[in-house]
Amino acid sequence: MSNKIKKVVLAYSGGLDTSVILKWLIETYHCEVITCTADLGQPEDLSGVEAKAYKTGASKAYVVDLREEMARDFVFPMMRGAARYENRYMLGTSIARPCITKALIDIARKEGADAISHGATGKGNDQVRFEFSAKALAPDIKVIAPWREWDLMSRTALNAFAEKHGIPISSAAKRYSMDANMLHTSFEGSELEDPANAPHESCHERCVPVEQAPNEPEIIEVGFEAGNPVSVNGEKLSPYNIIRVLAEKAGKHGIGRDDMVENRYVGMKCRGVYENPAGTLLFALQRDLEGICMDRDLLAIRDQLAVPYSHAIYNGYWFSPEREAMQAFFDKSQETVTGTVRAKLYKGGVWPLCRTSPYSLFSEDLATFEGGDYDHKDAAGFIRLNGLRLGMYAAIKAKMGK
């Protein structure tokens, strides 16, 4: 192995994979390893992760609070772009990876590290998300991907390595491969590997089964400014706390769960169950508010751009020129999306009830059935001009005998 690597910053969760990677890096590269554990608002208790990193051989262990940064600089911009991959997946894992990579690079610069490392496998999307982000932020820093180098290709092999090196591992067996942050929890593996199987009842963390959701609806009101949620029920909250509060409220009512087969960037299909209560709720409310705040053609163009934008995020191109250019358009388009939406949460559904905005394009005088200033005769010329092509088309069809 190369002797040029002297110091590595590892994305470290404290789980089996990254604990083994920590020791493997030290043994393979004979280097110093600094761990970086990102607090993204995930349900896991991060206390003790530093002690475990030191016990496994880390020279330094960082636990970085990225909750507000992720919400403000990654999640909210993504929501301004109405991003949903393949019109379903809310991109909870995808949006976390550039945020984590930025933290890895910041620590690498601070500590004078030669490389960063991640625990993503060679089969999935996360390897490209980490590495494309690193390439954009610090092309001079090497990225080490142990799953593409080592011969520990099974959980049995990882456990054996951990036992051999005295790495403490949990005795509790995990049914699923899971990823979690403030926005979502994902489930893969076990019975979910066969799309013909229904998820096991244990496949719930953030969203209660709809059968167990309250029998009484809950009414909430969310305030927006320029496309960003800023308040819940009249109370101003920070970006992270907006997501935290809405995740709790929506999850309690079984909102935000999706079971889907998606197309990975590397070319294979995979099946996953996603719980994204806050994102699902915010998507519905923001879309409702846009109905009175956004011009028709502007909204249509935004929806067209939302598709390549979602693909850019899913495929790891957050720090790309095309994503940044599309973001500028989305941010401009959201300047008037300010106001409040009141909605009912009930049994897995979000039901908008009313919406108000100081920038509303809705005119009661024009829309009313009770008179107003609209002259119905104006519609005759509109129909005549817009129908010209249909008459011409009909004439051509008649000549063709159709």
C-alpha positions as CSV (number, residue, x, y, z in Angstrom):
1,M,0.0,0.0,0.0
2,S,1.0,3.6,-0.6
3,N,3.1,5.1,2.1
4,K,2.1,8.6,1.1
5,I,-1.1,8.6,3.3
6,K,-0.2,9.9,6.7
7,K,-3.5,11.1,8.1
8,V,-7.1,10.2,7.2
9,V,-10.4,11.7,8.3
10,L,-13.1,8.9,8.5
11,A,-16.8,9.4,8.3
12,Y,-17.6,7.4,11.5
13,S,-20.9,6.3,12.9
14,G,-19.5,3.9,15.5
15,G,-21.3,0.9,13.9
16,L,-19.7,-2.3,12.8
17,D,-18.7,-1.2,9.3
18,T,-17.0,2.1,10.2
19,S,-15.4,0.6,13.4
20,V,-13.8,-2.1,11.3
21,I,-12.8,0.5,8.7
22,L,-11.1,2.6,11.4
23,K,-8.9,-0.3,12.4
24,W,-8.4,-1.5,8.8
25,L,-7.1,2.0,7.7
26,I,-4.6,2.0,10.6
27,E,-3.3,-1.5,9.7
28,T,-3.4,-1.1,5.9
29,Y,-2.1,2.4,5.5
30,H,-0.1,2.7,8.8
31,C,-1.6,6.1,9.1
32,E,-3.2,8.3,11.7
33,V,-7.0,8.2,11.6
34,I,-9.3,11.0,12.8
35,T,-13.0,10.3,13.0
36,C,-15.8,12.6,12.2
37,T,-19.3,11.7,13.4
38,A,-22.1,14.0,12.1
39,D,-25.0,14.9,14.2
40,L,-27.7,15.3,11.7
41,G,-30.6,15.1,14.1
42,Q,-30.8,11.3,13.8
43,P,-32.6,9.4,16.5
44,E,-29.4,7.5,17.6
45,D,-27.7,8.4,20.9
46,L,-24.3,9.7,19.9
47,S,-22.9,9.7,23.5
48,G,-20.0,7.3,23.8
49,V,-19.1,7.4,20.1
50,E,-15.9,9.4,20.8
51,A,-14.8,7.0,23.5
52,K,-15.4,4.1,21.1
53,A,-13.4,5.8,18.4
54,Y,-10.4,6.3,20.7
55,K,-10.6,2.7,22.0
56,T,-10.5,1.5,18.4
57,G,-7.4,3.5,17.6
58,A,-8.5,7.0,16.5
59,S,-6.0,9.8,17.2
60,K,-8.8,12.4,17.4
61,A,-12.6,12.1,17.4
62,Y,-14.9,14.9,16.3
63,V,-18.6,14.9,16.8
64,V,-19.9,17.8,14.7
65,D,-23.3,19.4,15.1
66,L,-24.6,19.9,11.6
67,R,-28.3,20.1,12.3
68,E,-28.9,23.7,11.6
69,E,-26.4,23.8,8.7
70,M,-28.0,20.7,7.0
71,A,-31.5,22.1,7.4
72,R,-30.7,25.7,6.3
73,D,-28.1,25.1,3.5
74,F,-29.1,21.7,2.2
75,V,-32.7,20.6,3.0
76,F,-34.4,24.0,2.6
77,P,-32.7,24.7,-0.8
78,M,-33.7,21.2,-2.0
79,M,-37.3,21.9,-0.9
80,R,-37.4,25.2,-2.8
81,G,-36.7,23.0,-5.9
82,A,-39.6,20.7,-5.2
83,A,-37.2,17.7,-5.4
84,R,-38.5,14.2,-5.5
85,Y,-36.6,11.4,-7.2
86,E,-38.7,9.4,-9.7
87,N,-41.6,11.5,-8.3
88,R,-41.6,9.7,-5.0
89,Y,-38.4,9.5,-3.0
90,M,-37.8,12.6,-0.9
91,L,-34.0,12.3,-1.1
92,G,-33.4,12.1,2.7
93,T,-30.1,10.1,2.4
94,S,-29.0,11.9,-0.8
95,I,-29.1,15.4,0.7
96,A,-27.1,14.4,3.8
97,R,-24.0,13.1,1.9
98,P,-22.7,16.5,0.6
99,C,-23.3,18.0,4.0
100,I,-21.2,15.2,5.7
101,T,-18.5,15.5,3.0
102,K,-18.2,19.2,3.5
103,A,-17.5,18.5,7.2
104,L,-14.9,15.8,6.4
105,I,-13.1,18.2,4.1
106,D,-13.2,21.1,6.7
107,I,-11.6,18.8,9.3
108,A,-9.1,17.4,6.8
109,R,-8.0,21.0,6.0
110,K,-7.8,21.9,9.7
111,E,-5.8,18.8,10.6
112,G,-3.6,18.6,7.5
113,A,-5.0,15.3,6.4
114,D,-4.0,13.6,3.1
115,A,-7.3,11.7,2.6
116,I,-10.9,11.2,3.7
117,S,-12.6,7.8,3.9
118,H,-16.2,6.6,3.9
119,G,-18.0,3.3,4.5
120,A,-20.2,3.2,1.4
121,T,-20.1,0.0,-0.6
122,G,-19.3,-0.4,-4.3
123,K,-22.9,-1.3,-5.1
124,G,-24.7,1.8,-3.9
125,N,-25.2,5.5,-4.6
126,D,-23.5,6.8,-1.5
127,Q,-20.0,6.2,-2.8
128,V,-20.6,8.6,-5.7
129,R,-22.3,11.1,-3.5
130,F,-19.3,11.3,-1.1
131,E,-16.7,11.2,-3.8
132,F,-18.3,13.6,-6.3
133,S,-18.7,16.1,-3.4
134,A,-15.1,15.6,-2.3
135,K,-13.9,16.1,-5.9
136,A,-15.8,19.4,-6.1
137,L,-14.7,20.7,-2.8
138,A,-11.1,19.4,-2.5
139,P,-9.8,17.6,-5.6
140,D,-6.3,17.4,-4.1
141,I,-7.5,15.2,-1.2
142,K,-7.6,11.5,-1.8
143,V,-10.7,9.4,-1.0
144,I,-10.3,5.9,0.3
145,A,-13.2,3.6,-0.2
146,P,-12.4,0.4,1.8
147,W,-15.3,-1.6,0.3
148,R,-13.6,-1.3,-3.1
149,E,-10.2,-2.4,-1.7
150,W,-10.5,-5.0,1.1
151,D,-11.5,-8.7,1.0
152,L,-14.0,-8.4,3.9
153,M,-17.0,-8.9,1.7
154,S,-19.6,-10.2,4.2
155,R,-21.0,-9.3,7.6
156,T,-19.5,-12.6,8.9
157,A,-16.1,-11.4,7.8
158,L,-16.6,-8.0,9.4
159,N,-17.6,-9.6,12.7
160,A,-14.6,-11.9,12.6
161,F,-12.3,-8.9,12.0
162,A,-13.9,-7.0,14.9
163,E,-13.6,-9.9,17.3
164,K,-9.9,-10.5,16.3
165,H,-9.0,-6.9,17.0
166,G,-11.1,-6.5,20.1
167,I,-13.5,-4.0,18.6
168,P,-16.7,-3.7,20.7
169,I,-19.8,-4.5,18.6
170,S,-23.5,-4.6,19.5
171,S,-24.9,-8.0,20.3
172,A,-28.3,-6.9,19.0
173,A,-28.9,-8.1,15.5
174,K,-30.2,-5.5,13.1
175,R,-33.0,-6.7,10.8
176,Y,-32.4,-3.9,8.3
177,S,-29.7,-1.7,6.8
178,M,-30.8,1.7,7.9
179,D,-29.9,5.4,7.4
180,A,-31.4,8.1,9.5
181,N,-31.2,11.9,9.9
182,M,-33.5,14.7,10.9
183,L,-35.4,14.3,7.7
184,H,-35.9,10.5,7.2
185,T,-35.2,6.9,8.1
186,S,-34.6,4.4,5.3
187,F,-34.9,0.6,5.5
188,E,-33.2,-1.9,3.2
189,G,-32.3,-5.6,3.4
190,S,-34.0,-8.6,5.0
191,E,-37.4,-9.4,3.5
192,L,-37.3,-6.0,1.6
193,E,-34.8,-7.5,-0.8
194,D,-37.7,-9.3,-2.5
195,P,-40.2,-6.8,-3.9
196,A,-42.8,-9.5,-3.6
197,N,-42.6,-9.4,0.2
198,A,-44.6,-7.0,2.3
199,P,-42.5,-5.1,5.0
200,H,-42.3,-6.7,8.4
201,E,-44.3,-4.9,11.1
202,S,-41.0,-3.8,12.7
203,C,-40.2,-1.7,9.7
204,H,-41.4,1.6,11.4
205,E,-39.4,4.2,13.2
206,R,-40.7,7.7,12.4
207,C,-44.2,7.0,11.1
208,V,-46.7,5.0,13.0
209,P,-48.8,2.5,11.1
210,V,-51.9,4.3,9.8
211,E,-54.1,1.8,11.7
212,Q,-52.5,3.1,14.9
213,A,-52.7,6.8,14.1
214,P,-55.0,8.9,16.2
215,N,-58.7,8.8,15.4
216,E,-59.0,12.5,15.7
217,P,-57.3,14.9,13.1
218,E,-54.8,17.5,14.1
219,I,-55.0,21.0,12.6
220,I,-51.6,22.8,12.1
221,E,-50.6,26.1,10.5
222,V,-47.1,26.6,8.9
223,G,-45.7,29.9,7.8
224,F,-43.4,30.4,4.9
225,E,-41.1,33.2,3.7
226,A,-39.6,33.1,0.2
227,G,-40.2,29.4,0.0
228,N,-38.7,28.5,3.4
229,P,-40.8,27.3,6.4
230,V,-40.4,29.7,9.3
231,S,-43.1,29.0,11.9
232,V,-45.4,26.3,13.2
233,N,-48.7,27.4,14.7
234,G,-47.5,30.9,14.9
235,E,-44.2,30.1,16.7
236,K,-41.0,31.1,14.9
237,L,-38.5,28.3,14.9
238,S,-35.0,27.7,13.5
239,P,-34.7,25.6,10.4
240,Y,-33.7,22.4,12.2
241,N,-36.5,22.8,14.8
242,I,-39.1,23.4,12.1
243,I,-38.2,20.0,10.7
244,R,-38.0,18.4,14.1
245,V,-41.4,19.6,15.2
246,L,-43.1,18.8,11.9
247,A,-41.5,15.3,11.8
248,E,-43.0,14.6,15.2
249,K,-46.5,15.8,14.2
250,A,-46.6,14.2,10.9
251,G,-45.1,10.9,12.1
252,K,-47.7,10.6,14.8
253,H,-50.4,10.6,12.1
254,G,-48.6,8.0,9.9
255,I,-47.6,10.6,7.2
256,G,-44.6,10.3,5.0
257,R,-44.0,6.6,4.4
258,D,-43.2,5.2,1.0
259,D,-42.3,1.6,-0.1
260,M,-40.7,1.7,-3.6
261,V,-38.4,0.1,-6.1
262,E,-36.0,2.8,-7.4
263,N,-33.3,3.0,-10.0
264,R,-29.8,3.4,-8.5
265,Y,-27.3,5.6,-10.4
266,V,-24.9,2.6,-10.6
267,G,-27.5,0.8,-12.8
268,M,-29.4,-1.6,-10.6
269,K,-32.9,-1.5,-9.2
270,C,-33.3,-1.6,-5.4
271,R,-36.2,-1.7,-3.0
272,G,-36.4,0.4,0.0
273,V,-38.9,1.7,2.6
274,Y,-38.6,5.4,3.4
275,E,-40.1,7.4,6.2
276,N,-39.9,11.2,5.7
277,P,-42.7,12.8,7.7
278,A,-41.5,16.4,7.8
279,G,-40.5,16.5,4.1
280,T,-43.7,14.9,3.0
281,L,-45.8,17.4,5.0
282,L,-43.7,20.4,3.9
283,F,-43.9,19.4,0.2
284,A,-47.7,19.3,0.4
285,L,-48.0,22.6,2.2
286,Q,-45.5,24.5,0.1
287,R,-47.1,23.2,-3.1
288,D,-50.5,24.4,-1.8
289,L,-49.2,27.9,-1.1
290,E,-47.5,28.0,-4.5
291,G,-51.0,27.7,-6.0
292,I,-51.8,31.3,-5.1
293,C,-48.3,32.8,-5.2
294,M,-46.7,31.5,-8.3
295,D,-47.5,32.5,-11.9
296,R,-48.8,29.6,-14.0
297,D,-46.0,29.4,-16.6
298,L,-43.3,29.9,-13.9
299,L,-44.7,27.0,-12.0
300,A,-44.8,24.8,-15.1
301,I,-41.1,25.5,-15.8
302,R,-40.2,24.9,-12.2
303,D,-41.9,21.5,-12.3
304,Q,-40.0,20.6,-15.5
305,L,-36.7,21.6,-13.9
306,A,-37.5,19.7,-10.7
307,V,-36.8,16.4,-12.6
308,P,-33.2,17.0,-13.6
309,Y,-32.6,18.8,-10.3
310,S,-33.8,15.7,-8.4
311,H,-31.6,13.5,-10.5
312,A,-28.6,15.8,-9.8
313,I,-29.1,15.4,-6.0
314,Y,-29.8,11.7,-6.1
315,N,-26.7,11.1,-8.3
316,G,-24.4,13.1,-6.1
317,Y,-24.0,16.3,-8.0
318,W,-24.9,18.8,-5.3
319,F,-21.8,20.8,-5.9
320,S,-22.1,20.8,-9.7
321,P,-22.6,23.9,-11.9
322,E,-25.9,22.6,-13.2
323,R,-27.4,22.1,-9.7
324,E,-26.2,25.6,-8.7
325,A,-27.7,27.2,-11.8
326,M,-31.0,25.4,-11.3
327,Q,-30.9,26.5,-7.7
328,A,-30.7,30.1,-8.7
329,F,-33.8,29.7,-10.8
330,F,-35.7,28.0,-8.0
331,D,-34.7,30.6,-5.5
332,K,-35.9,33.4,-7.8
333,S,-39.1,31.5,-8.4
334,Q,-39.8,31.2,-4.7
335,E,-39.5,34.9,-3.9
336,T,-43.2,35.4,-3.6
337,V,-44.0,32.1,-1.8
338,T,-44.7,33.8,1.5
339,G,-47.7,33.2,3.6
340,T,-49.4,30.5,5.7
341,V,-51.2,27.2,5.1
342,R,-53.5,25.6,7.5
343,A,-54.0,21.8,7.1
344,K,-55.5,18.8,8.7
345,L,-53.3,15.8,9.5
346,Y,-55.2,12.5,9.6
347,K,-54.5,8.8,9.0
348,G,-51.5,9.2,6.7
349,G,-52.9,12.2,4.8
350,V,-52.2,15.9,4.6
351,W,-55.4,17.9,3.8
352,P,-54.8,21.6,3.2
353,L,-57.7,23.7,4.4
354,C,-56.9,27.3,3.7
355,R,-54.0,29.5,2.6
356,T,-53.2,33.2,2.7
357,S,-50.4,35.3,1.2
358,P,-49.6,39.0,0.9
359,Y,-48.4,38.2,-2.6
360,S,-51.5,36.2,-3.7
361,L,-52.3,36.2,-7.4
362,F,-55.8,35.1,-6.7
363,S,-58.5,37.7,-7.5
364,E,-61.9,37.1,-6.0
365,D,-63.3,39.8,-8.3
366,L,-62.2,37.8,-11.3
367,A,-63.0,34.3,-10.0
368,T,-66.4,35.0,-8.4
369,F,-69.7,33.7,-9.8
370,E,-71.4,36.8,-8.5
371,G,-70.6,39.3,-11.2
372,G,-67.4,41.4,-10.9
373,D,-65.6,43.4,-13.6
374,Y,-64.8,40.4,-15.9
375,D,-66.4,40.8,-19.4
376,H,-67.5,37.4,-20.6
377,K,-67.5,38.6,-24.2
378,D,-63.7,38.8,-24.1
379,A,-63.6,35.0,-24.1
380,A,-65.0,34.8,-27.7
381,G,-61.9,36.3,-29.3
382,F,-59.6,34.2,-27.1
383,I,-61.4,31.0,-28.2
384,R,-61.4,32.1,-31.8
385,L,-57.7,32.8,-32.0
386,N,-56.6,29.8,-30.0
387,G,-58.9,27.5,-31.9
388,L,-57.5,28.5,-35.4
389,R,-55.0,25.7,-35.5
390,L,-57.6,23.1,-34.6
391,G,-59.8,24.2,-37.5
392,M,-56.8,24.0,-39.9
393,Y,-55.9,20.5,-38.5
394,A,-59.4,19.3,-39.1
395,A,-59.3,20.5,-42.7
396,I,-56.1,18.6,-43.3
397,K,-57.5,15.4,-41.8
398,A,-60.6,15.8,-44.1
399,K,-58.3,16.0,-47.1
400,M,-56.6,12.8,-46.0
401,G,-59.9,11.1,-45.6
402,K,-59.4,10.5,-41.8
